[in-house]
Amino acid sequence: MLVRAALRCAARPGGQRPPVRGIHGSVRARSAMPSWVIDQYGRNEVLRFTRDMVFPVIHYPNEVIVKVHAASLNPIDLSMRSGYGATALNMKRDPLKIKSMDTEFPLTLGRDVSGVIMECGLSVSYFKPGDEVSFKPKCLSHVEAASLPYVGLTAWSAINKVGGLNQSNCSGKRVLILGASGGVGTFAVQLVKAWGAHVTAVCSHDADTLMRKLGADDVIDYKTGNLEQQLKALPSFDFILDNVGGSTEKWALDLLKKWSGATYVTLVTPFLINMDRLGVADGMLQTGVTIGSKTVKHLMKGVHYRWAFFMPSGPSLDEIAQLVDSGKIQPVIEQVFPFSEVPKAFLKLEEGHARGKTVIDVVDKK
């Protein structure tokens, strides 16, 4: 299985960039490859296996072609299978309308991969053919590495880019992670703990051992009694990451320390839903009005309200790789499926109550 991916050619920490190497272009291959695709949006039955998927072709100079060794699933893949975010994502896939077809189908789902670079676009100088993506931590297998990019960068976006926490200012801060046992949650617990925070994790009781192994100081079972009251009995928090959304937003901000710079960041937002429902322009306008009004409302109460999203970032992946290689962050994988059982992997993820990531071993011949 191959994928075409766009890369940001960012410099390494310290400002050093690898020297520009020889140009590697892409020729239009006539071979086919195996792939799981969908021909329409819907439930799990829309997944279809084919051996005749056309090899990807480099369209833009910042793209590479990757031979995939392993891939992992995220909840957004379930939503995308049903058409969530189609308006925005179709625009992102083909912003210059290069493709001659008016449809995105057949569409290959998935956002996380680990593999090896096969070809590079004209402007790619950060990678060369034969490199592991994305400079995979040396201590991890491809299966382990595939579980990290999306959840790692999503958590990094929420905690660091949006929330403002980092290694220098996080020590001693009280951090609450709502929905701590899933992919983003397990990564977030480890990240803020590595930076010295006091971590309170909210999950069900059967994830208690896992949370404490990952470094959580307090573990709260949301199924035991009233969650809001359990959390209000604890000292106030400096930072809250909400992976759950829904009714939690109505009371979670009351748990923050007032007038201290404390911040609530949610990953559950109406951004893509607004664009699907209203179109790109009106959807973005509605999104701006919503986030603006909520930000002002809570700022007047002495706390910061923020939305966060997955943000691709090469330098951030490099920092994550360093944390993994140093043993401060470990991949949390609940189950691995062979490539032949992709529909089963989707069903497993659809059950919910994740304990880490669901991963597809693409090179497994089962």
ABEGO torsion letter per residue (X at the ends): XBBBBBBBBBBBBGGBBBBBBBBBBBBBBABBBBBBBBABBEBAAABBBBAABBBBBBABAABBBBBBABBBBBAAAAAAAAGBGAAAAAAAABAAGABABABAOBBBBEABBBBBBABBBAABAABBBGBBOBGBBAABBAAAAAAAAAAAAAAAAAAAAAAGBBAAAABGBBBBBBGAABAAAAAAAAAAAAAGBBBBBBBBAAAAAAAAAAGBABBBBAABEBAAAAAAABBBBABBBBAAEEAAAAAAAAABBBGAGBBBBBABBAAAAAAAAAEAAAAAAAAAAAAAAAAAAAAAAGBBBBBBBBBBBAAAAAAAAAAAAAGABBBBBABBBBAAAAAAAAAAAAAEGBBEBBBBBAABAX
